[in-house]
């Protein structure tokens, strides 16, 4: 953490989260913040108002490390809005980052030297997490929006999107058109890093809504997971609200997977890294999708289906047991309802035999001769 004594100045052109001066609506304050209500300071790790609360696992994980605190009456107040000063204090406790800039001169004009969060605000600024507004203001009592909080985490951790930001956002959020322009890149980067948590609908970001204490805990927890400080959340229900989350049988998140879906009542399903749009449907056991395969689909009621590497658009139809598709043979099809056709094989490396079919109720049919188009 930084060793902070007092503020030095921000230039009058400091902008918050990349906003231009024309976008920021100044909020007049009569005096510098000095007597605002302090953030909670109780150090308990369990709270009496979290029973059944969706973010309880995130909150308890951070409370156990004294990153967040509750109130003297034993409450956490998870639905209470988070002010900018309080969010700065949370960031100060959660992250130990190097200084990337200096707040010079007299600092923010609306934050007094004796304000309870002065050091946290200065550190949040100097480590690159948070910024101020035109006129050297910080607005410590203003609610922090969800977009601002995610941008702060992405900026402070130096995250950048690996894919086109607009594409990432449209893939994950139904309200991506509501994301402010300054937040598009940082939110896309945080999404790819599995930092974003949305409740109750994982596909609804609500970027302009003021962040709650429960949501703040979830976002900070995921940022610490991304940095390798914390383990992924083990609670499966809470993990459902992590955007882009993919978990294995032990509840561990698998990084680098996009839009992968594991349906209900499916056991021991494995989706390997760097695979896009892989789908495993209900009631399938021990289904495996191998690396670097795109748009592989396994249909219902199929057991032990395997798709081999580097084969796009492979399809295994319903009620076929143990069919195998061999490498480098695109567009292979095994037809449905062939219970007497186990272990049907279509031979490898037959580029001139697209769309080979094995018809119903025929046993041990093999098409292995290259150069024989449309063989049946």
SULWOBEL-V11984 format. One record per residue. N is the residue number from 0. RES is the residue in one small letter. BURIAL is 1 if it has 24 or more other C-alpha atoms within 12 Angstrom, else 0. D_LAST is the distance of its C-alpha to the last C-alpha in Angstrom with 1 decimal. Layout:
N:RES:BURIAL:D_LAST / N:RES:BURIAL:D_LAST
This chain:
0:x:0:70.8 / 1:x:1:73.2 / 2:x:0:76.9 / 3:x:0:78.1 / 4:x:0:81.7 / 5:x:1:81.8 / 6:x:1:80.0 / 7:x:1:80.5 / 8:x:1:79.3 / 9:x:1:76.3 / 10:x:0:76.5 / 11:x:0:76.8 / 12:x:0:73.4 / 13:x:1:71.4 / 14:x:1:68.4 / 15:x:1:66.5 / 16:x:1:62.8 / 17:x:1:62.5 / 18:x:1:64.1 / 19:x:0:66.3 / 20:x:0:69.8 / 21:x:0:69.0 / 22:x:0:66.5 / 23:x:0:68.8 / 24:x:0:71.2 / 25:x:0:74.3 / 26:x:0:75.6 / 27:x:0:79.4 / 28:x:0:80.9 / 29:x:0:84.6 / 30:x:0:85.0 / 31:x:1:83.1 / 32:x:1:81.1 / 33:x:0:83.4 / 34:x:0:83.6 / 35:x:0:80.2 / 36:x:0:78.9 / 37:x:1:77.6 / 38:x:1:74.1 / 39:x:1:73.8 / 40:x:1:75.1 / 41:x:0:74.6 / 42:x:1:72.6 / 43:x:1:71.1 / 44:x:1:67.4 / 45:x:1:66.8 / 46:x:1:67.6 / 47:x:0:68.6 / 48:x:0:66.7 / 49:x:1:63.1 / 50:x:0:62.1 / 51:x:0:58.5 / 52:x:0:58.7 / 53:x:1:55.3 / 54:x:1:56.6 / 55:x:1:58.8 / 56:x:1:56.7 / 57:x:1:57.1 / 58:x:1:60.8 / 59:x:1:61.6 / 60:x:1:59.9 / 61:x:1:62.0 / 62:x:1:65.2 / 63:x:0:64.9 / 64:x:0:65.3 / 65:x:1:68.1 / 66:x:1:66.1 / 67:x:1:66.7 / 68:x:1:69.6 / 69:x:1:70.6 / 70:x:0:73.8 / 71:x:0:76.8 / 72:x:0:76.0 / 73:x:0:72.8 / 74:x:1:70.5 / 75:x:1:67.9 / 76:x:1:67.7 / 77:x:1:64.0 / 78:x:0:64.1 / 79:x:0:67.1 / 80:x:1:66.6 / 81:x:1:66.9 / 82:x:1:69.5 / 83:x:1:69.1 / 84:x:1:71.8 / 85:x:1:70.1 / 86:x:1:66.7 / 87:x:1:68.5 / 88:x:1:70.1 / 89:x:1:66.7 / 90:x:1:65.3 / 91:x:1:68.4 / 92:x:1:67.8 / 93:x:1:64.1 / 94:x:1:63.8 / 95:x:1:65.7 / 96:x:1:65.0 / 97:x:0:66.9 / 98:x:0:69.1 / 99:x:0:67.6 / 100:x:0:70.4 / 101:x:1:74.0 / 102:x:1:75.7 / 103:x:0:78.9 / 104:x:0:82.2 / 105:x:0:83.0 / 106:x:1:79.4 / 107:x:1:78.1 / 108:x:1:81.0 / 109:x:1:80.0 / 110:x:1:79.7 / 111:x:1:83.0 / 112:x:1:83.7 / 113:x:0:84.4 / 114:x:1:81.3 / 115:x:1:79.4 / 116:x:1:76.1 / 117:x:1:77.6 / 118:x:1:76.3 / 119:x:1:72.8 / 120:x:1:72.7 / 121:x:1:73.9 / 122:x:1:71.3 / 123:x:1:68.5 / 124:x:1:69.5 / 125:x:1:70.2 / 126:x:1:66.9 / 127:x:1:65.0 / 128:x:1:63.8 / 129:x:1:65.9 / 130:x:1:67.9 / 131:x:1:70.8 / 132:x:1:71.5 / 133:x:1:73.7 / 134:x:1:77.3 / 135:x:1:76.8 / 136:x:1:75.8 / 137:x:1:73.5 / 138:x:1:73.9 / 139:x:1:73.8 / 140:x:1:74.1 / 141:x:1:71.3 / 142:x:1:68.0 / 143:x:1:65.1 / 144:x:1:62.0 / 145:x:1:58.6 / 146:x:1:57.6 / 147:x:1:60.8 / 148:x:1:60.2 / 149:x:1:56.6 / 150:x:1:57.8 / 151:x:1:60.7 / 152:x:1:58.4 / 153:x:1:56.0 / 154:x:1:58.9 / 155:x:1:60.8 / 156:x:1:57.9 / 157:x:1:57.0 / 158:x:1:53.4 / 159:x:1:51.4 / 160:x:1:48.0 / 161:x:0:45.1 / 162:x:0:43.0 / 163:x:0:44.2 / 164:x:1:46.7 / 165:x:1:46.0 / 166:x:0:42.2 / 167:x:1:43.0 / 168:x:1:45.5 / 169:x:1:43.3 / 170:x:1:40.4 / 171:x:1:42.8 / 172:x:1:45.6 / 173:x:0:45.8 / 174:x:0:49.3 / 175:x:1:48.8 / 176:x:0:50.7 / 177:x:0:53.8 / 178:x:1:53.9 / 179:x:1:56.9 / 180:x:1:56.2 / 181:x:1:58.1 / 182:x:1:55.9 / 183:x:1:52.4 / 184:x:1:52.0 / 185:x:1:53.7 / 186:x:1:51.9 / 187:x:1:48.5 / 188:x:1:49.5 / 189:x:1:50.7 / 190:x:1:47.5 / 191:x:1:45.4 / 192:x:1:47.9 / 193:x:1:47.4 / 194:x:1:51.1 / 195:x:1:50.8 / 196:x:1:51.2 / 197:x:1:51.0 / 198:x:1:52.3 / 199:x:0:51.5 / 200:x:0:48.4 / 201:x:1:46.8 / 202:x:1:45.6 / 203:x:1:49.1 / 204:x:1:51.4 / 205:x:1:54.6 / 206:x:1:56.0 / 207:x:0:59.4 / 208:x:0:60.2 / 209:x:1:63.0 / 210:x:1:61.6 / 211:x:1:62.6 / 212:x:1:63.8 / 213:x:1:60.7 / 214:x:1:58.4 / 215:x:1:60.5 / 216:x:1:60.0 / 217:x:1:56.2 / 218:x:1:56.0 / 219:x:1:58.4 / 220:x:1:56.6 / 221:x:1:53.3 / 222:x:1:55.0 / 223:x:1:56.5 / 224:x:1:53.0 / 225:x:1:51.8 / 226:x:1:54.7 / 227:x:0:54.1 / 228:x:0:57.3 / 229:x:0:55.9 / 230:x:0:52.9 / 231:x:1:50.3 / 232:x:1:51.3 / 233:x:0:50.3 / 234:x:0:50.6 / 235:x:0:47.1 / 236:x:0:48.6 / 237:x:1:50.6 / 238:x:1:47.8 / 239:x:1:45.8 / 240:x:1:48.2 / 241:x:1:47.6 / 242:x:1:45.7 / 243:x:1:42.4 / 244:x:1:43.1 / 245:x:1:40.3 / 246:x:1:41.4 / 247:x:1:40.0 / 248:x:0:40.8 / 249:x:0:44.3 / 250:x:0:45.0 / 251:x:0:45.0 / 252:x:1:44.0 / 253:x:1:41.2 / 254:x:1:42.3 / 255:x:1:40.4 / 256:x:1:37.8 / 257:x:1:37.4 / 258:x:1:36.4 / 259:x:1:34.7 / 260:x:1:34.6 / 261:x:1:34.7 / 262:x:0:34.7 / 263:x:0:36.9 / 264:x:0:36.4 / 265:x:1:34.2 / 266:x:0:35.5 / 267:x:1:35.3 / 268:x:1:33.2 / 269:x:1:33.5 / 270:x:1:33.3 / 271:x:1:34.1 / 272:x:1:36.4 / 273:x:0:35.6 / 274:x:1:32.5 / 275:x:1:32.6 / 276:x:1:31.4 / 277:x:1:29.8 / 278:x:1:29.6 / 279:x:1:29.5 / 280:x:1:29.6 / 281:x:1:31.7 / 282:x:1:31.5 / 283:x:1:29.3 / 284:x:1:30.6 / 285:x:1:30.6 / 286:x:1:28.3 / 287:x:1:28.5 / 288:x:1:27.9 / 289:x:1:28.6 / 290:x:1:30.9 / 291:x:1:30.3 / 292:x:1:27.3 / 293:x:1:27.6 / 294:x:1:26.4 / 295:x:1:24.5 / 296:x:1:24.2 / 297:x:1:24.0 / 298:x:1:23.9 / 299:x:1:26.1 / 300:x:1:26.3 / 301:x:1:24.1 / 302:x:1:25.7 / 303:x:1:25.7 / 304:x:1:23.0 / 305:x:1:23.2 / 306:x:1:22.3 / 307:x:1:22.9 / 308:x:1:25.3 / 309:x:0:24.9 / 310:x:1:21.7 / 311:x:1:22.5 / 312:x:1:21.1 / 313:x:1:19.0 / 314:x:1:18.4 / 315:x:1:18.1 / 316:x:1:18.2 / 317:x:1:20.7 / 318:x:1:21.0 / 319:x:1:18.7 / 320:x:1:20.7 / 321:x:1:20.6 / 322:x:1:17.3 / 323:x:1:17.5 / 324:x:1:16.5 / 325:x:1:17.6 / 326:x:1:20.0 / 327:x:1:19.7 / 328:x:1:16.1 / 329:x:1:16.8 / 330:x:1:15.1 / 331:x:1:12.8 / 332:x:1:12.2 / 333:x:1:12.2 / 334:x:1:12.6 / 335:x:1:16.1 / 336:x:0:17.7 / 337:x:1:15.7 / 338:x:1:18.9 / 339:x:0:17.5 / 340:x:1:14.9 / 341:x:1:17.3 / 342:x:1:16.7 / 343:x:1:13.0 / 344:x:1:12.6 / 345:x:1:11.0 / 346:x:1:13.0 / 347:x:1:15.9 / 348:x:0:17.0 / 349:x:1:13.9 / 350:x:0:15.7 / 351:x:0:13.7 / 352:x:1:10.4 / 353:x:1:11.6 / 354:x:1:10.2 / 355:x:1:7.0 / 356:x:1:6.4 / 357:x:1:6.8 / 358:x:0:8.1 / 359:x:0:11.7 / 360:x:0:13.5 / 361:x:0:11.0 / 362:x:0:12.8 / 363:x:0:12.4 / 364:x:1:8.6 / 365:x:0:8.8 / 366:x:1:7.4 / 367:x:1:10.8 / 368:x:0:11.2 / 369:x:0:12.9 / 370:x:0:13.1 / 371:x:0:9.6 / 372:x:0:9.2 / 373:x:0:6.4 / 374:x:0:3.8 / 375:x:0:0.0
